[in-house]
Amino acid sequence: MPKIAYFNGQYGPHHKAMVHIDDRGYQFADGIYEVCLVIGGRYWDMDGHLARMERSLSALRIRMPLGVASLQVVMNEVLRRNRLSDALVYIQVTRGVAPRNHPFPADEVPPALIITARRFDLDQSDAQAATGVRVITAPDIRWGRVDIKSISLLPNVLAKQAGVEAGAAEAWLVRNGKVTEGSSSNAWIVTDDGALVTHPKGHEILSGITRETALACARDLQIKVEERAFSVSEAQQAAEAFVTSATNLVTPVVQIDGVKVGDGAPGRVALRLREAYKARARRISGAQND
Amino acid sequence: MPKIAYFNGQYGPHHKAMVHIDDRGYQFADGIYEVCLVIGGRYWDMDGHLARMERSLSALRIRMPLGVASLQVVMNEVLRRNRLSDALVYIQVTRGVAPRNHPFPADEVPPALIITARRFDLDQSDAQAATGVRVITAPDIRWGRVDIKSISLLPNVLAKQAGVEAGAAEAWLVRNGKVTEGSSSNAWIVTDDGALVTHPKGHEILSGITRETALACARDLQIKVEERAFSVSEAQQAAEAFVTSATNLVTPVVQIDGVKVGDGAPGRVALRLREAYKARARRISGAQND
């Protein structure tokens, strides 16, 4: 069975999923995306992803391509046709197809929607978390509105590639001496007295959905949180470090630019938060779906 | 006759020109482009565009999809099949098609190339230059490597749209109080003593090919040039202002944020430079083609 994708308003084989070269996503990066985690057939943090999708589209003045209910129907159908129960669902919306010209096209041009899905291996993710990952740091040279989850990802690609070439799983981005976030995840540290520290929301970071849920988990666990920027050296000297994202959940960081964090093993607080995150996501997604 | 485009290694009707949704240009803005002007069947500033294309690709570590000679054959064939002699040729190269993942795909993945062409009306451009255009200013929130002519153009789109909504043809981008360039053109002013001023090259501006040729024309005409940043108020009080790009050639600016430049009519120096630019481009393209 070939993988199935949704594109140009229909379902079809993924390998035949084509869009027009005049799609503004292709020539102007004029669009947004979301990646949603599905475990056991249930979406984790679905409401958060859909709300952020609406915020990103609104910031760019792109219409929602479908109502939320219809969108969920299509997402479920893509999962069903691919026979996936543990998956990452990818949603991309662009300003549609129009002859190349910088300004927005006429209002009649409908936004373009693609939805794809691929298998997610939670056991493999747990194994990675048990080992922890290494990160490097790189200058944050992204544009000034990274709170919009746009497909304008070239600087993120370059930073991630630099990380991979250095044997790291992620690159933490540094602006004015402070870590903003990772190239595709939020960055956190744990202080010696057990408080979580992560960059505050604003135009300088993408407000991660997993970040928000992790904050809620920290509240549940009565862990203190400081939403403030931190430097690379503060991170290297921290008790623990970790990243959050839909694909990473909560994953401990054991090395930053070659310097061990703590004793170089995944931190206790990070692993506790990961378990709390999974339990919370299961509980909430179960309540929504039952 | 339908318009013809070159895509996926073949010529075909433009309306059927499709690329795969996993083309990294579509999901990561991981690619570059050039727009080349053709007048009377001859390329203007072709060498400059091809050299910059190679620089942009090199900066992103994307291979040239074709050798320069083959690329020119395809460009000419696209022009021929569209029966165009005055045209804009659009070239886009991306890192190719691979399952979605931030890091570069395997070396075997070939870059993707599209080439399209559309008619260019030089008389209409001359008419616009004779009237002059208005510009607004907007914050320059682009990433830190705009010297790479990447398709990561979302901030440019938003600035241009703001300009259009304000009745202007272009938005000049302002960083740290200084004009860097327009959203799709370089920005220039003429001082009271007749010197040209434009932002110096570097990571903060795209080094325009028309900008370079205009500098050469200024040398020919013995017009003094200062490559330095200028502020919005200096521009509003300047003797003249103008923009350069392959599609604008040299086009006078008569208003900045609603403030008339000079007497509000196209400037003498800008129009002289435009004529010099056209003469020079014709001479050089003629020498190359004859």
Interface residues (C-beta under 8 A of the other chain):
Chain A: A5 F7 H15 A17 M18 V19 H20 I21 D22 D23 R24 G25 Y26 Q27 F28 A29 D30 Y33 L60 Y90 Q92 P99 R100 H102 P103 F104 I114 T116 R118 P139 I141 R142 W143 G144 R145 S150 I151 S152 L153 L154 P155 N156 V157 L158 K160 Q161 G163 V164 S183 S184
Chain B: A5 F7 H15 A17 M18 V19 H20 I21 D22 D23 R24 G25 Y26 Q27 F28 A29 D30 Y33 L60 Y90 Q92 P99 R100 H102 P103 F104 I114 T116 R118 P139 I141 R142 W143 G144 R145 S150 I151 S152 L153 L154 P155 N156 V157 L158 K160 Q161 G163 V164 S183 S184
